[in-house]
Amino acid sequence: MGNPKKTLWGGRFSTNLTSESVAFTHSIEADTRLIVYDIWGSKAHAIMLAQQEIISDTDLQEILRWLCKAEEDYQNGTFTLDPNKEDVHMNVESYLIDNVGIELGGKLHTARSRNDQVLVDARLYIRDEILTIQRGISTLCDAFLTIAKDHVDTVMPGYTHTQHAQPISLGFWATAYVSMFLRDQKRLQSAYELANTNPLGACALAGTTFPIDRNLTTKLLGFDSPHEHALDVISSRDFIAETLFALSLVMANLSRLSEEIIYWTSYEYGIAVLDDAYSSGSSIMPQKKNPDIAELTRGRTGRVYGALIDLLTNLKGLPMGYNRDFQEDKPPLWEAFDIVKSCLGILPNLLKTTEFKTERMSELVNANFATATELANYLVKKHQISFRESHEIVGWLVGELVENERTFTDLELTHNLLKQKDMDIPIAQLKQILDAELAIQNNQSLGGTSPTEVSRMIDNFEQQLNEMAMHVSSCQTKIDDAYKESQRIVKNVLKGSAEPSVGE
């Protein structure tokens, strides 16, 4: 069975964990991503301890020296996590103790618990991942805006219930996705703000009797503010749930896009053609060109949904305080981040290289009564009847044309049928009313499909994307500045400065 080396928390216990227990409880695979964040958090904590005279400047110098060595060894591939030490925190602390002894290395854990440590590491990692995903969404929106600018008046059928509805432009369709993904940006921004608070100093759940300065570690780690209530700090994983919810909606929207790509590139629709670089073939059918990227995006959406349900199910029965169940929060979140980043990494170029068949779009929009609503609106305005009466007349007209296997393109028959309802519209006028291109020109209400409105929305969305880019850049700058400040203090200490000199 075997007994691993005694743990750093083993004083209370008469025997060590079995190998099976260690294997069952460790979190090494998930924690590997957190090594650099754990070291950064440990540096900030050590600086604070010295600033508050909880440890000496000499202690601080040696602790920082070996934390830097641990980081260097990790970057060189010579520091890896040992499963027998359970998690990243115990591995980093053990590295110090193994090199400088427990008398000095053991001081790093003063006024700190693994409970607040794991939250520091997770929050530092999560905020970086959110910013990366926000950049990816903006890149996708840029691809849509390129399409929109090129096709503000390219007519195509709009769909409801996957049936022809009214004429729209391809640019109008593209800007709809920008509008959608901008809401994702706002949700991610909100998730970032919830994640970017400092848990360090909550300790196990009740704070500490040591005179710590939580505002200092907040500054050194680039958090917006301390998360104050110690018990709530340790008990909270809602910031992860919020992040997973935002990621789930991102995937829902990417899946909807993928669904349209799959439909549009089918022979029956024939309104889009994927570049060969974003398609695949069949092992048995030589003619096939399959939209696998879109299908896999659609398929992987369920895994992100599953991550959210995984976490919510985990949380629903937990009392306040830390519970080991919380260890299970990271693997599904990490997978969700990976999936979303992967999809956002490939879909913008897929869109940029897609060929849109504008002639086919024009053919379809005139083939199935897409301008029926325009005719109904005309009757209301020019013949002073209620919309319900007008709707009844146009519905009857469409039924008659379908019965005769005709469409609105048969203007003479359409004219004669309308006369039966005492609606005498000259054929020249009827042609204008039923023209799909004129229909999109005329839909000038706020947010409508007219080229004027589409162009206005393009400008508006570009401005919003610029503002979002500035916000993301500002968040990144704050993180980078905090890291540089921490590193500056570390260098000063290692050079032998008398004190950390925070805030110079």
N, C-alpha and C positions, 0 to 999 in steps of 0.2 A: 504493500500500500504506500509506504514512504511518507516521511514527514519533512516538509520544506523548512527552510530557515525561519526562525522565529520572526514574527512581524513587529513593526514599530509600535503597535498598540497591544502587544501580547502580555504586558505585565500582570493583568488580571487573570490570565489563563494558565492552567497547569499543563496543557498539551497544545501542540501546534495543530493547525488545520491539516486535514489529509490532502493528498494531491488532488483527489476528486473534488473536495470542497474548494480548493484554490481555483481549479479549472472552472468550477461552476460559478464562482463569484467574481472572477477578474473581469476587467473591462478594457483590456489592452488594445484590442482591435479598434474600438471606438476612440480610445484616448490618444492614439498615435497622432491624430490631427491636432492635439491640444498641447504638444510639448512646448512649442515656442511661446504659446500664450501662458502656460503654467510658469515658465521661467520668467516672463515679463511680470506676471502678477507677483511672483516671489521676490523679484528685485524691488518692486514698488513697496511691498509689505516690509521688507528689510529696511529700506530707506526710511519709511515711516517709524519703524521701531527705534531706529537710531535717533531720528529727529525728536522723538518723544522721550529719549534717554531711557528706553526700556532695555536696549542693548547698547554696548559701547561702540564707539567709532572703530575701534580695532576689530571688534566682532563683525561689524558691518563690512569692513574692508575684505576680510577673509571670506565671508559669506558671498559677497558679490563676485569676488575673484573666481570662486568655484561654480557659481551660477553661470558666469560667462564661459567658463571652461566646459560646463555641461552643454551650453548652447553651441559652442564651437564643435564639440564632439558629435553632437546631433547633426549639425550641418555637414560634418565630414563622414557621417555614417557609422561612427564608432560608439555612439550612445543609443542604444535601443531599449525598449521597455521590457522588463522582466516580468512574466506573468505571475511569478511567485510573490511579487510585490504589489499585486492587485490592480493598481491604477497608476496614472501618470504622476499624481501627487506624491505617492509613496516612493516612486522611482526617483524623482528629482531629489526628494529629501534624503533618501538612502545614498544617492550619489555624493551628496555633501558629507554625510556622516562617514561613509566609507573612506573619504579622502581627508577629512580634517578631524574626525572623531565626534562622538555624540556630545561632548561638552560644548563644542562650538556649533556643529551642524544641527544639533537638536534645538538650538535657540531659534531657528527660523520659524518653527511652528508656534512660537509664543503668540498668544492673542489671535489665534487662527485655528479654524477647524477644516477638515476636509469638506464639510458641508458648504461653507462659504467659498472654499477654494474651487470646487467643481463648478459652482455658479459663475465665478469670475471667468474661468477658462471658457465655459460655454458661451457666455455673453460676449466675450471678446471675439470668439470665432463666429458667432451668429451675425454680429453686426458687419463683419467683413464680407460674409457670404451674401447678406441682404444687399449690400452696395454693389457687389458683383452682378447679382441678378437684376438689379435696377438698371445697370448699364446695358445688360443684355436686352431688356425690354425696350429701352430707348433705341437701340440698334434695330430691333424689329420694327418699331414705329417709324423709323427713318426709311426703312424699305417700303412700308406701306405708303408713306408720303411721296416717295419717288413715283410709285404707281399712280397715285392720285393726281400729281402734277401733270403726268403724261396723258391722263385720261379723264379730265374734268367733264368732257362732253361726249365720251364714248358710251353710246347707249347700250344697255343690256336689260334683260328682264330681272326685276326684283322678285323675290319669292317669299311666300308665306305658306306654311304647311307643305313645303317643297313643291308648290304649284305656282305657276305664273301669277303675279299679283299686279304690279304697276311698273312702268319703265323707270329705271334709275340709270345712273352712270357708273362706270367702273370706278371712277374716282370717288364717288359717293360711297360705294361698297368699301373701298380701301380706307377711307377716313372713319368709317364706322368702327373698324378694328382699332384704330388709333384712339378713338374715344373710349373704347372698352379697356384697352391696356393702360390708359392713363389712370383709370380707377384702380387698376392693380398697383400702379406706382404709389398711389395714395395709401392703399392698404399696407404696402410694404414699408412706406415711410412711417406709418403708425406703429407697425411691428418693430421697426428699428428703434423708435423712441421708447417703447416699452422695454426693449432689451437693453438699452444703453443707460442703465442705472447701476450703481455700484453696490454689490452685495458684501464686499469684503469688510469685515469687522462685525458682522452678525454672529460670527463664530458658530457654535453648535446650534444655538437657537435663542440665546438669552443675552447676547452681547458679552462683554468682558469687564473685569475689574481693572484691567490695565488702562492707563490713560492714552488710548489710541486716538489718532486723528483720521477719521474716515474721509474728511474733505480733502486731505492731502493725497490719499490713495486714489480718490476720485479724479483728482487733477492728473496724477501721474499715469493713470490708465485711460484717460480721455473720455471718461463717462460724463454724462450731463449732470448727474446729481447722485447723492447716495440714495440707495433704497433703504429707508429708515427703519421700519419695524422689523426687528431681528427675527421674530418668530415667523412673520409673513415672508421675509426674505427666504428663509430655509424651506418653507412650505410651498413656495410659488414655482409653478412651471407654466403658468398661463401665458407668459411671454413666448414660450415655445409653441403652445397651442395656437396663439395668435399668428405666429410665423407660419406654422403648418397650414392654418386656414388660408392665409394669403397665398401661399404656394399652391394650395389646392385649387383656388380660383384662377390663378395663372394657368395651371394645367387644364382646367375646364375650358378656358378661352383658347388655349393652344389646340386643344382637342377639337373644338368647334371649327377653328380654322382648318385643321387637318381634314375634318369631315368634308368641308367644302372643296378642298384640293382634290380629295379622292373622287368626289362626284364630278367636279368640273373636268377632270382629266379623263373621265370615262368616254367611250365612243359615243354614247347616247347624248351626253351633254356637248362634248367636243369644244369647250370654250377655253381650255387651257392645256398647254403641253409642258411637261416638266423637262428640264435639261437632263441629258443622259447621266450626268454626274450625280443626280439626286433621284435616280430610278434604279430598278433592278429587273432582271429577266426571270424566265421560268426554266427549270431544269429539263422540262419535257416539251413545252410549247414555245417554239422559236419566235413567234410573233409578239410575245408578251412584253409589256413595259409597265411595271408595277410601281405604284406610289408608296414604296416601303417606308420611307422616312416619315411620311404623314401617318401611315398606319401604326408605326411603332410609337410615335408621339401619342396618338390616340390610345394605344394599348397601355402605355406606361402611366397614363393618368390615374389608373386604378391603384397603382402602387403608392402614389402620393396621397390619394384619398385614404388608403389603408394606413399610412403613417399617421395621419390625423386621428383616425378612429382608434388606432393602437394607443396613442397618447391619452386621448379622452377616456378610453376604457381603463387605462392605468390609473388616472387621476380620480375617478369618480368615487372610489371607496376609501381614499387615504385620509387619516386624521391629520391634524396639524403637526408640524415638526417633520424632520427628515425621516424618510422610509426608504429602504434599499430598493424598493420598486422604482424609485427615481432614476436609478442607474440605467433603466431600460428606455429612458427618454431620448437618448442621443442616437443610437443606431438608425431608427426610422427617420429622424430629422436629417442626419447626414445623407441617407439614401435619397430623401426628397430633394435636398440641395443639389445632389449630383445629377438627378434626373432633370430637374428644371434647367440647370446650367447647360446640360448636354443638348436639350431641345432648343434652348435659346441660342446655342452656339451654331446650330446648323440651319434653322428655319429662315433667318434673314437672307442668307445666300440662296436658299431654295427659292424664295420669293423673287429675289433680284434676277434670277436666271429663268424664271417661268415666262413662257410666251403666251400672251393672251390673244385669242382668236376673235378679233373685233368684228369681222364679217359674219362669223357664226353667231355672235351675240346679237347683231342687228337682225339677222334672219330669224332668230328665236323670238325676239321681242315683238315682231310683227306677225307671228304665227298663231298666237293663242289669246287674242282679245285683251292684251295687257293695258290698252287705253280705254277700257270700258268705264272706269271711274271718271276719266276726263269727259267722256260723253255725258255721263250722268250729271256731272257738275255743270256742264254747259246747259243742259236742259233746265236745271234749277235757275241758273242766272238769266237765261234768255227767254225762257217760256213761263217763268214765274209759277212754277209748280214746286211742291214740297220735295225734299230729297227722297222720301220714302216712295212717292209716286214715280219719281224719276228712276229710282233703283228698280222698281217693278217693271217699268218700260224697257230699260236696257237689259235687264235679266231675261225678259221675254224675247227681245231682239237676239241676244246671244243664243238662246235656245233654238230659235228658228234657223239661225245661220248654221249651228251645229247639225241640226236635222238635215239641212241641205248640203252638208259637208263643205261649207264655205266659211270665210273669215271676214274681218273688217276690210280686207284688201279688195273684196268685191263691193266697191262703193255704190254701184247702181242698185244692187239687191238690198244693201243696207239702207240706202235712201228710200226705196220703195216700201220696205218693211216699216220704217219709221213713219211714213205717211199714213200707214194704216192706223197709227196711234195719234194722228193729227199733229205730227211733228215733221213739218216740211222744212228740211234743212238742205240748202243748195249743195250739190256734190262738191264744189270747190271748197265750200266752208267745212263740209264733213271731212274732206281730206286733211284739212289743217287740224281739226279737232282730234282726229285719230292718228296723227303723225307722232310717233314715239319720241323723236328728237325734239319736236316742239313741246311735247308734254314735259320733258325734263327741264326745258327752258322756262316753262311757265310755273313750275313748282318752287316759287321764290319765298315761301314762308320760312321763318327762322328755322334753320336746321334742315331745310329741304334739299332736294336733289339738283336744284338748278346750278349751272356752272358758277354763277355769282356766289351762291351760298357755299358751294364746295370750296371755292377759292378762299372765301373768307374763313371757313373752318380750317383750311390748311394753314393759313397764317396764324390763327388762334392756337392750333395744336402745336405748331412749331415754337411759338412763344412759351407754351406750357412745358414743352420738352426742354427748352433752354433753361427755364426756371428750375425744372427738376434736375437737370445736369449740374446747375450751379449748387443746388442743395446737396446732391450726392458728393460733389467736389468739396463742399464745405465740411461735410461729415468726414470725408477721407482726410482732409487737411487737419482737422482736429485730432483724429487718431494719430496721424503721422507726427504732428507736433508734440503730442503727449509722449509718443515713443522716443522721439529725439530728446525731449527733456529728461526722460528717465535715463536714457543712454548718456546724456551729458553729465548727469549727477553721478552715474556709475563710474565714468571716466575720471571725474574729479576725485572721487573717493579712492579709486585705485592708484591715482597719482599721489595720494597722500594728503589731500586736503583735510583740514581739521574737522570739517563737518560737511554734510551733504550739500549745503548752499542751495536749497530749493528755491526756484522762482527767479533766479538771476537772468 
